[in-house]
Amino acid sequence: MRSWAMLAMTVFCVSGVAHAQVHQQGLVHGVRLEATLDGAPLDSAMHSTSTGHHTATALLLAQDDHTYVEVPECAGRGPVSVDDVVYTPSHGPFIVHVSSGRHTVSVALEVSAYEKRVACSGPLLMGSIELSRAGFHVLDFPSPEPLGGHAVLYVPRHHDAAPGPLLVGLHPWNGSMWTYAAIAELIQQADASDVPLLMPSGLGNSLYVARAESEVFRAIDAAKLAIAVDAARVSIWGASMGGAGATTIGLHRPDVFASVTSFFGDSKYDVSTYVRSILPNEQAARAVNALDVAENARHVPVWLIHGEADTVSPIAQSEMLARDLAARAGYSVRFDRAPGEGHSGALVARFIASVVSMAKDARAPPRPTRVTYRSLRSADTGAYGVSFERGAAGDVAFDVEYKDNLIRLISAANVASLVLAPGALGAPRDAKVDAGRVSVRWE
């Protein structure tokens, strides 16, 4: 018996120009194996499994010596045994060759308190090997971060090579770039909707502070080099720390994203809790609090999903952000409360297919006629082609609109001047300007 290793996808540079290629890799094409979990049928047991150690087992009959078994990526997957041979595969689908005859395949699984279920990207498969550019790829790219430079990219089966959507998933606390690869509901809907999935590294338990945020954008840039992506159709989501990160990053850079979805994420961190080792004071927390930049969501639909029985991140965290956005005219927010649900991967599995479907159709407006923006960090200098030059110290905020051939500055704080990129606000260069003491000029 022999196993197949996953092929990495690398972004490399030639004469200063970055390139990337999705390599073909082996995928099993064949039949689903019927498996049991601790002796019970796996399908009936996987959603009601206790935490701790379990074993999934399948019996198979290989008709010839050209047969392969594919073990899916699973949360808490441990050693894989084929008869008397034990493998310790790394993350990703694991493919092993078997000879003709009867075999037993066993997969060790550790069910966590977060998942509370068996979570796998798909079933055990048996069949022949096909070369395909579909499936999971490890995307390698330059990064200054010791834990960075890697992301998981899932290319759907039968992927259309034309520029299309990309759904970015930010992992939770104690998770990794492989966490969401174990959600079958996510993978199945990605295939059905033809939505590629990008799963970056959050650089550990980072709360997606500035360094981790920059890593996410490096991964997005690398994905755009690897596959054709429509820049107006990039959406972002996450759960727990990843949910908070999705709203943080999505609202810091609203012009990059077509939609933002958060499962039970914090919108305003309490620095007296576990986060104080990362966010030592209120100033540090404001740099990642989505609630403090909520006005930036004028053109980004936000979807919040939260269990009412969540004791890790109380539902009040989503309630605050939902109230703030709902009170703003013209903003789009959806808030789903889940009665009886806690802080778990099962809640993600329940809604994730709809998140993928939304990402398929969502589009960011390229030149909205009104831009509202708040900056809490020096690195955040505007959106949608409207940037600013800072006046006094402190938060910078502006609200500017083009209407009836007039560029009107509705409000501004600590803004010395606004700089408009060509086409910003959908305005012509000769549009009239009413901005009071704030200078408005074109690039």
C-alpha positions in Angstrom: 0.0 0.0 0.0 1.2 3.5 -0.7 -0.2 7.0 0.0 -0.6 10.1 -2.0 0.7 13.4 -0.7 -1.1 16.7 -1.3 0.5 19.0 -3.8 1.2 22.5 -2.6 0.4 25.5 -4.7 3.1 28.1 -4.6 3.2 31.8 -5.4 6.6 32.6 -6.8 8.3 35.6 -8.3 10.1 35.9 -11.7 11.7 39.3 -12.4 9.6 40.9 -9.6 6.3 39.6 -11.0 4.3 37.2 -8.9 2.8 34.1 -10.4 0.8 31.2 -9.2 -0.6 27.9 -10.5 -3.1 25.4 -9.3 -1.5 22.1 -9.9 -3.3 18.9 -10.8 -3.5 16.4 -7.9 -5.0 12.9 -7.4 -8.6 12.7 -6.3 -10.6 9.5 -5.9 -13.5 8.9 -8.2 -15.7 6.1 -7.2 -18.2 5.0 -4.6 -19.0 6.1 -1.1 -18.0 3.6 1.6 -20.6 2.8 4.3 -18.9 3.5 7.7 -19.7 2.9 11.3 -18.8 5.0 14.3 -18.0 2.9 17.3 -20.1 0.2 15.7 -23.2 2.3 14.9 -24.1 3.6 11.4 -22.0 6.8 10.9 -24.7 8.8 9.3 -27.1 8.4 12.2 -24.4 8.9 14.9 -22.3 11.8 13.5 -24.7 14.6 14.7 -25.3 13.2 18.2 -21.8 12.1 19.2 -20.3 12.7 22.7 -17.0 14.5 23.0 -13.9 12.4 23.3 -12.3 9.6 21.3 -14.2 7.7 18.6 -13.3 5.4 15.7 -14.9 5.4 12.3 -14.6 2.0 10.4 -15.4 0.9 6.9 -15.1 -2.6 5.3 -14.4 -2.7 1.6 -13.8 -5.1 -1.2 -11.3 -3.9 -3.9 -12.0 -5.6 -7.2 -8.5 -5.0 -8.6 -5.0 -3.7 -7.8 -5.9 -0.2 -9.1 -8.1 0.8 -6.2 -7.6 3.7 -3.9 -9.3 4.9 -0.7 -9.7 8.6 0.1 -10.1 9.6 3.8 -11.6 13.1 4.1 -10.3 15.9 6.2 -12.0 15.7 9.6 -11.8 17.7 12.8 -9.7 15.9 15.3 -8.6 13.3 12.8 -5.9 11.0 14.2 -4.1 7.9 12.8 -5.6 6.1 9.8 -5.3 2.3 9.7 -5.7 0.1 6.6 -5.7 -3.5 7.9 -2.5 -3.7 10.0 -0.8 -0.6 8.5 -1.1 2.6 10.5 -0.6 6.1 8.9 -0.4 9.5 10.6 -1.4 11.8 7.7 -1.1 15.6 7.9 -4.1 17.8 7.2 -6.1 17.4 4.1 -7.7 14.5 2.3 -5.5 11.3 2.6 -5.4 8.8 -0.3 -4.0 5.3 0.1 -3.7 2.5 -2.5 -5.1 -0.9 -1.6 -4.6 -4.2 -3.4 -7.5 -6.4 -4.6 -9.4 -8.2 -1.8 -11.1 -7.3 1.5 -9.8 -4.5 3.7 -10.7 -2.6 6.9 -10.1 1.1 7.1 -10.3 2.8 10.5 -10.0 6.5 11.3 -9.4 7.8 14.8 -11.5 10.9 15.6 -11.4 13.2 18.6 -14.7 15.1 19.0 -14.2 18.5 20.6 -16.5 20.4 22.9 -16.6 23.1 20.2 -17.7 20.7 17.4 -19.9 18.4 19.5 -20.2 16.2 16.4 -18.2 14.3 13.8 -17.1 17.0 11.3 -15.6 15.8 8.0 -15.3 17.3 4.6 -17.1 14.3 3.0 -17.5 10.6 3.1 -14.9 7.8 2.8 -14.5 7.0 -0.9 -13.2 4.0 -2.9 -12.3 4.0 -6.6 -9.8 5.0 -9.1 -7.5 8.0 -9.2 -8.3 11.0 -11.4 -6.0 14.0 -11.8 -7.9 17.3 -11.2 -7.2 20.9 -10.3 -10.2 20.7 -8.0 -10.0 20.0 -4.3 -7.9 21.3 -1.4 -4.6 23.0 -2.1 -2.0 24.5 0.2 -1.3 28.0 -1.0 2.3 29.1 -0.2 3.2 32.8 -0.5 5.8 35.3 0.8 5.0 36.5 4.3 7.1 38.2 7.0 5.2 36.3 9.7 6.8 33.2 11.2 3.4 31.5 11.3 2.3 33.0 8.0 2.8 32.4 4.3 0.3 29.5 4.0 -3.5 29.3 3.3 -5.9 26.6 2.2 -7.6 27.1 -1.1 -10.5 24.8 -2.1 -11.3 24.7 -5.8 -14.8 23.3 -6.5 -15.3 20.3 -8.7 -16.1 21.4 -12.3 -14.9 24.9 -11.4 -15.5 27.5 -14.1 -12.2 29.2 -14.9 -13.8 32.5 -15.6 -13.4 35.3 -12.9 -15.9 34.6 -10.2 -16.6 34.8 -6.4 -14.2 34.0 -3.6 -15.4 33.2 0.0 -12.8 33.9 2.7 -13.2 32.0 6.0 -11.4 33.2 9.1 -10.7 30.4 11.7 -11.8 30.5 15.4 -9.7 30.6 18.6 -7.5 27.4 18.8 -8.3 26.8 15.1 -6.2 26.7 12.0 -6.4 27.3 8.3 -7.8 23.7 8.1 -10.6 24.1 10.6 -13.4 24.8 8.0 -12.1 22.2 5.6 -13.8 19.7 7.8 -17.3 21.1 7.3 -19.1 18.9 4.7 -22.0 21.4 4.4 -19.5 24.1 3.4 -17.7 22.0 0.8 -20.9 20.6 -0.7 -22.4 24.0 -1.2 -19.1 25.4 -2.6 -19.2 22.6 -5.2 -22.9 23.2 -5.9 -22.5 27.0 -6.2 -19.0 27.0 -7.8 -17.6 29.2 -5.1 -13.9 28.8 -4.3 -13.0 28.9 -0.6 -9.9 30.6 0.9 -9.0 29.8 4.4 -6.0 31.9 5.7 -4.0 31.5 8.8 -5.0 33.8 11.6 -1.4 33.5 13.0 -2.6 31.6 16.0 -5.0 33.1 18.6 -4.5 36.6 17.3 -8.0 38.2 17.5 -7.1 39.3 14.0 -5.1 42.3 15.1 -3.2 44.3 12.4 -0.6 41.7 11.7 -3.1 38.9 11.2 -5.3 41.2 9.2 -2.4 41.9 6.8 -1.8 38.2 6.5 -5.4 37.7 5.4 -4.9 40.3 2.6 -1.7 38.6 1.6 -3.6 35.3 1.3 -6.4 37.0 -0.7 -3.8 38.5 -3.1 -2.2 35.1 -3.5 -5.5 33.5 -4.3 -6.2 36.1 -7.0 -3.0 35.0 -8.6 -3.8 31.3 -8.4 -7.3 31.4 -9.7 -9.5 33.9 -11.6 -11.3 36.1 -9.0 -13.8 38.9 -9.6 -12.5 41.6 -7.3 -16.1 42.8 -6.7 -17.2 39.3 -5.5 -15.0 38.6 -2.5 -16.9 37.8 0.7 -15.6 37.1 4.2 -17.0 35.1 7.1 -15.9 33.4 10.3 -16.9 31.9 13.6 -16.0 33.0 17.1 -12.7 34.7 16.9 -13.0 34.4 13.1 -16.5 35.9 13.2 -15.2 38.9 15.1 -12.3 39.0 12.6 -14.6 39.0 9.6 -16.5 42.0 10.9 -13.3 43.8 11.9 -11.5 43.3 8.6 -14.6 43.7 6.6 -15.4 47.1 8.1 -11.8 48.3 8.1 -11.7 47.6 4.3 -15.3 47.7 3.2 -14.5 48.3 -0.4 -12.8 44.9 -0.7 -15.8 42.8 0.4 -19.2 42.1 -1.1 -20.6 40.6 2.1 -19.6 40.0 5.7 -20.9 37.1 7.9 -20.1 36.6 11.6 -21.1 33.5 13.6 -21.1 34.3 17.4 -18.2 36.8 17.2 -17.5 39.7 19.6 -18.2 43.2 18.2 -16.7 45.0 21.3 -14.0 43.3 23.3 -14.0 43.4 27.1 -10.3 44.0 28.0 -10.9 42.7 31.5 -11.4 39.1 30.1 -9.1 36.6 28.4 -8.3 39.1 25.6 -6.2 41.3 27.8 -2.9 39.5 26.9 -3.5 40.6 23.3 -5.6 43.8 23.8 -4.1 45.4 26.9 -6.2 48.5 26.9 -9.3 50.1 25.3 -7.2 51.8 22.6 -5.9 48.4 21.5 -9.5 47.0 21.6 -10.9 49.8 19.5 -8.5 48.9 16.7 -10.3 45.6 16.3 -13.9 46.4 17.6 -16.3 46.2 14.7 -18.8 48.3 16.7 -16.4 51.2 16.6 -16.3 51.3 12.8 -19.9 50.3 12.2 -20.6 53.3 9.9 -18.1 51.8 7.4 -20.7 49.1 6.5 -22.9 51.4 4.4 -22.4 49.3 1.3 -21.5 45.9 2.8 -24.4 43.6 3.8 -23.7 42.2 7.3 -25.1 38.9 8.5 -24.9 38.0 12.2 -25.7 34.5 13.5 -25.6 33.8 17.3 -26.9 31.2 19.7 -29.1 32.5 22.5 -27.5 30.0 24.9 -23.9 31.0 24.0 -21.9 31.5 27.3 -18.5 32.0 25.6 -19.5 35.0 23.5 -22.9 36.2 24.7 -25.5 37.0 22.1 -25.3 40.6 23.4 -22.2 40.9 21.3 -24.2 40.5 18.1 -27.2 42.4 19.4 -25.1 45.6 19.9 -23.8 45.5 16.3 -27.2 44.6 14.8 -28.9 47.5 16.7 -26.3 50.0 15.5 -26.5 48.9 11.9 -30.3 48.7 11.9 -30.5 52.2 13.2 -28.6 53.6 10.2 -30.6 54.5 7.2 -29.7 52.5 4.1 -27.6 49.9 5.9 -28.2 46.2 5.4 -28.0 43.9 8.4 -29.5 40.4 9.0 -29.5 39.0 12.5 -30.4 35.3 13.1 -30.9 34.3 16.7 -30.7 30.6 17.4 -32.8 29.6 20.4 -31.1 26.9 22.6 -27.9 27.0 20.6 -24.5 27.6 22.1 -21.0 28.3 20.9 -20.5 25.4 18.5 -19.5 24.2 15.1 -23.0 22.7 14.7 -24.5 26.1 14.4 -22.0 27.0 11.7 -23.0 23.8 9.8 -26.7 24.7 10.1 -26.3 28.1 8.2 -23.1 27.8 6.2 -24.7 26.6 2.9 -26.7 29.8 2.9 -23.6 31.9 3.5 -22.0 30.3 0.4 -25.1 30.9 -1.7 -25.1 34.6 -0.6 -21.4 34.8 -1.6 -22.2 33.5 -5.0 -24.4 36.4 -5.8 -23.0 39.2 -3.7 -21.2 42.1 -5.5 -19.5 45.1 -4.0 -20.4 48.5 -5.6 -17.4 49.8 -7.5 -18.2 53.5 -7.3 -20.9 54.2 -4.7 -22.1 57.8 -4.8 -21.9 58.1 -1.0 -18.9 57.1 1.1 -19.0 57.0 4.9 -15.8 56.1 6.6 -14.1 56.1 10.0 -10.4 55.4 10.6 -9.0 54.4 14.0 -5.6 53.4 12.7 -3.0 55.3 10.6 -3.0 52.4 8.1 -6.7 53.0 7.3 -6.8 55.9 4.9 -10.2 55.6 3.1 -12.3 53.4 0.9 -14.0 53.3 -2.5 -11.5 55.7 -4.0 -11.9 58.4 -1.4 -8.9 58.8 0.8 -8.0 61.5 3.3 -5.1 63.5 4.7 -5.3 63.7 8.4 -5.8 66.9 10.3 -5.7 66.8 14.1 -4.9 63.7 16.2 -7.7 61.2 17.0 -10.3 59.4 15.0 -10.8 60.4 11.4 -14.3 60.3 10.0 -16.0 61.6 6.9 -19.3 61.3 5.1 -19.3 62.5 1.5 -21.9 62.3 -1.3 -22.1 63.1 -5.0 -25.6 64.1 -6.1 -27.0 66.5 -8.7 -23.5 67.3 -10.0 -22.4 68.4 -6.5 -19.8 66.7 -4.2 -21.0 67.5 -0.7 -19.1 66.8 2.5 -21.9 65.9 4.9 -19.6 65.7 7.9 -16.0 65.4 8.8 -13.7 65.0 11.8 -10.0 65.6 11.8 -9.9 65.7 8.0 -7.5 68.2 6.4 -8.4 67.2 2.8 -10.1 64.5 0.8 -8.4 63.0 -2.3 -10.5 61.4 -5.0 -9.3 58.6 -7.3 -10.5 58.8 -10.9 -14.2 57.8 -11.0 -14.7 58.0 -7.2 -18.3 58.7 -6.1 -19.2 58.3 -9.8 -18.4 62.0 -10.1 -16.8 63.8 -13.0 -13.7 65.8 -12.4 -15.5 69.1 -13.1 -18.2 68.4 -10.5 -18.9 71.3 -8.1 -17.7 70.9 -4.5 -19.3 72.0 -1.2 -16.8 70.9 1.5 -16.5 73.9 3.8 -12.9 74.3 5.1 -11.9 70.8 3.9 -10.0 70.7 0.7 -11.2 68.2 -2.0 -8.9 67.4 -4.9 -8.5 64.7 -7.5 -5.5 62.5 -7.8 
